[in-house]
């Protein structure tokens, strides 16, 4: 999964960043496993957990939704590839894309 995630981003050349935020269900589930900052050590631990723990056990131990636990190995691999590409830890935010879209829409209407 990691090799496929890396391959998916092989032509992406991001701008240099000082920090990176991540949102969404996979990011929040990974936060439950290893905390809100996803750097090298945390992503290695998350990968270890999803590779060695059944989805049922991930759900039970960490409170991850069972359906999310089923796809979490692929999601963590993608997060690891993004972290590798950007070269900075990813910070898991509480909000999501929907919240951001609503806030942007409200700001646009207010302007």
N, C-alpha and C positions, 0 to 999 in steps of 0.2 A: 504494500500500500504506500509506503514511503517513497519508493522508487517511482511509482505512478504519479504521486503528488508532485514530486520534484520535476518529473517530465512535463507535467501540465504547466508548470511555471518557467520552463527553461528559456523561453523567449521573452519573458517579462523582464524589463529593466526599470525597476522603480527608482524614483528620486531618492536621494539619501534622506533618511528621517532620523529624528532624535527620539521619537516615541511612536508607538503604534497601539491603537485601540482595537479591540475585537468585540463583536456582539453576536447574539444568536444563541440558539439552543445548544449547539455543540460547545461553544465557548463557555456558556454557563455550566453545562454538565462537567466540563473539564475543570472549571473552577471548583466544583464540589470535590473533585478528586485531589487537587494539588494546590489550590489557592488562586488568588486573583492575578498574580504575575506569572506569565508563562515564558520562562527562559529555558536555557539548555537543560538544567537539572530537573525542572518541573515537567517539561515535556518528555524527557526520558522516563521519569517516574510514571507519568500518565500513560505512556506507551506500554511500559511494563505492566501496569495495572490492567489495561484493556486487553493485553495479550494473554494474561495469566488468570484472569477472573471472568467468570461467566456473566453474561448480561443480567441474569437473575440475581447473582451475588452483588454486582455493581449497584443494581437497583436497591437491594436490601441494605447494603453497607453505607452507601453514599447518598441515597435518596434520589438517584437518577431515574427519570421516567424509563420504564422498561423498553418502550419502542426506541427511545433515544439510545439506551445502552446497547441495543442491537447494532446500531450504525456508528457508535462512538469510535471504534478502531479506525475507520476511514476518516472520520472527522478530526481525530487527534493527529493522524498522519498529515492531513492538509494543514492544520495549525502549525505543525512542526516544520513543514516545507515553507510556509509563509514566514515564520520566525527566522529560518535559515536565510531566506531571500532578503529580508529586511535588515537582519543583523542586530535587531534590538528585541528585548523582551516584549511580549504582547500583554497589554493590560485589559482584563476582561471587565467590561462596563455592565452596569445593571440594565440600562436601556437597550433598545434595539433599533432596527431599521425603521419599523413602524413609528416608534416614538419620535425618531429624528425627522421622518417625513411630516408628521403632524406638526412638530415645532417649526420646521421650515415653512410649512404652509401658513401657519399662524403669523410668523414673522413677515411673510410676503403680504398677507392681508393687512397687517398693521402699518406697512410702509406706504 
